[in-house]
């Protein structure tokens, strides 16, 4: 907060929002330009000037460039392309609302944005559960139920993709490897500033009728439904894909080239390894999501027939392309979560991470296999039945590397001196939840059982166990673990534990009964169900509401602690990794000089183990080189 | 002093390595996009192609794009030698050839006998369209390079912008080397 005082001259709230306003104006102008371009071409061709989906697509394509340029790309970067000098951005707290290259600020921008989206999409889940209190569509119409369900799905997927990677990855990967920033700081800022249009488009889609094809947007529904909300969806997702790809590229380059002297691959903290694995997935596979969305867009606006069966297209092709990204995406969610979990388990068990090399091998093995399992989502799609057996086998095989990671977690806890503070509780919960998620996954990987479980609440329960249980719990573990480092304040342990127990118990009480509902034939994505399932649905809904309430102490704790919290030490957890060697919050560019890494990150209780890293004094390193 | 210079040099070397890596990762990622489109072509349209595809035009624009890669390469070599006028000459030639390619694709689009809604038409128009969009963005970047070179930017030692753009141009060219046979030559 001292930074605010130093930047008094421009402390006005209006001037802080200037970059955003400029972005909106330039974006609007870009939109008008793009739409007018199409309009003129259409008029020449003798058709109406305005065609909602076509004008929208072209307007959006130019509009997003306008938004980015207005929000800061032009001043901080684009001027260079024309040989002009770039301008400095704002200082002080204004940086949080501006195109800023500091990885720590970008991390917080991601974290806060996606936490807010998480809470909003959580409210949509509450709406869904309210509807499902009764067996017939009473509170929401069937149509609006489908739209709410779709919106909940895609926003949560976006949160799952970006919250840990964009938030904690950006903030802590450079700190953990002893770097001053990421490899491409401006691309990093660019990735973040593509996110607001995505959120705006998804929410704005509701004004024109939304879309009701779920987050998976299968054709023929997504290509034939009349609502222009579908086009908002595809455009938003393509944008988000580009952001995700650039993020992955940045992390790979950072981890490969920016490690401090002595930070060998074998000394890399496991969270950094998990980010490395995730970045590979994001860099390569996201293109398929973008390609699938591009094809849907073309089918809608350009009269192509990728997925139009009567014109010779192939609807199942969509599912292949879509899941070729979207199964690896499951690992984009979960791997950083597992990385955080292993990280915290080691620090709070006061033991070296068990089987470090096998855990790393497990993470990379998952990356390798993740490209070979996608069709297990399609056992009932009507695809060529010869594909079923191979995909059943590869899917089963992927539990081997996942098992390695899991065993590393168990081995780390085993005989450890567990320090049961809030981050550790959340990390232990990940181990428990992910076990349930993993075991129930076997029934979905096995085609014989999957045929009857497909599209039931069994699937819903399973993927909530892997994504909430495996990633969102890890997200909260990370929030509590790194809160003192990011804010320089300590959170309230009492409120933290209250949040944990409320969330952990209500989460399990919500989703365990869903397995039962699914086994009894309750279909997913439908507003109504058979009356005999009402009792179990009331239980699920009530537990779900309690889970929603569990975030109140969390939000209160965060706000209260940031403002009035006790001052935190630089290293409240007595952890060995590099981020704890610098003050809280870390200064700009993190380290006075590149730190020297001399030992393993997790050698707790190992006799004569050298420190993981020591800070070099500024200037000393240059003498060494001479 | 000498130490400081060494330090700066080491940093510049690292920067160059990081830039190269970033560029190649971008290409790798883009390869996935293009292969998704190529895969779709085989799934929806099989290995067939219409008889009335304009083979002469296809061969023509392919050759033009290949030659443009040569001029792009020569412009990069020229600036690496510090020969500014040869650099600009070859840059202009590349832009020109790129424009001819795009016009060729546009002509093909307007004269094609098959419909956008045919399976082959879907594959053909979307593959050539996405590729042409990349060519257009390449032309745009080459244009920026030309503008910058007029203002005295780039030297034998500092020309990463040129190197990156030319590599991108080659990449887009290589994509076409795959797309051309997939669209024009394969037939069952």
Interface residues (C-beta under 8 A of the other chain):
Chain A: X81 X82 X83 X183 X184 X187 X245 X248 X249 X250 X252 X253 X256 X257 X258 X283 X284 X285 X286 X287 X288 X290 X291 X292 X294 X295 X298 X302 X303 X304 X305 X306 X308 X311 X312 X313 X314 X317 X320 X321 X324 X622 X623 X625 X626
Chain B: X2 X3 X4 X6 X7 X14 X17 X18 X21 X22 X25 X26 X28 X29 X30 X32 X33 X36 X37 X39 X40 X43 X44 X45 X116 X117 X118 X119 X121 X122 X125 X126 X130 X144 X147 X148 X151 X153
